[in-house]
Amino acid sequence: MQFRHFYLAMAVIGTLLPWFFFGSFFALNGLDIPLFLQSLFVNGAAAGFAVDVLLSILVFLIWSWRDSAQNNIRHWWLVLPASCTVGLSLSLPLYLWLRERV
């Protein structure tokens, strides 16, 4: 299996698994964004995990923006909505897939 196929498969899995949990939350609570954000920080363990992932996304976005400019990677901007609607589990393999296509 080529790495680009692996990255694409991981992007699909990285979309489906988080949205399984997000979907169940929104099915129970409706589209209550304030409650969703509050739930991310419901206790120390959840808050630590949430902050870790949010900081990792920020670092990834800055790095990938610079890397895309250096390597002339088209469609880099796709990682922005991917990060905002799913998270790093989609945006990182998506970017690596785009990078392999160069």
N, C-alpha and C positions, 0 to 999 in steps of 0.2 A: 504494500500500500504506500502510495506517495504521501509525503507530508501534507500536501495541499488537501488531499482527501481526508486525512486525519483531522486537520484544522476545520474543515467544513463540517465533518461529523460532530466535532466538539462544539462548534457554534450552534448546531441544531440541538444537541443535548443540553448545552448551556442556556438555551432559550426555553426548552420544554420543562426542565426540572424546576427552575425558579418560578416559572409561571404556574406550575402545578400548585405551589404553595401560595403564590400571590393570588391566583384565581380562587382558591378556597377561602382566603381571607376576604376578598371582595365579595364572594358569594354570600358569606355570613354577615358582612358588615356594610355592604354596598360600597359605593365609591367614596368612602370616607377617608380622604387623604390625611387630614389632621390625626385621626386615630391610627392610620397606618404609620405615620412618622412617630407618633407617641409610642407605638408598639415596638418600634426599632430600639427604643431606649428604655424599655420597661424595667430592666434591672441591669446590674453591672456587667454581667456576662454578655447580654444582648447588646448593650451600649458599646462595650469593648470590641465586639465582633463588627458591629455596624461602622464604628469609626475606623477600624482597620481596613475594611473594604472600601469605604468612601475615600480614605487617603490613598489607597492603592489605585483607585480609579483616577484620581487627580494626577498622580505621578504618571500613570500609564498614558493619559491623554496628552500631557506635556511631552513625554518622551516620544509617543507615536507621531505627534504633530511635527516634531523636529526630524525624526527618522524618515517620515514620509517626504519631507522637503529634500533631505539629503539623497534619498533613493528614488525620487520621482514616482512616488506611489499615488496613482490616481484613485479617486473616490475615498480618500482618507476620512473625509467628513462623515462617512457612514458609521464610524465608531461613536460619534456624538449621540445620535438618537439611540443607538444600541446600548450605550452606557446609561442613558436616562430612562429607557423603558424596560431594560432587563438588568444589565449590570456588567461587571467585568467578565462573567462567565460567557457572555456573548461577544462583547467588544474585543477582548484579547484574541480569541481564536479567529474572529472575523478579520482583524487587522493582520494577523499572521497569514491567513489565507490570501488576503490582498497582496501582502508582501511576497509570497511565493509565486504569484502570477507575474511578477516583474521579469 
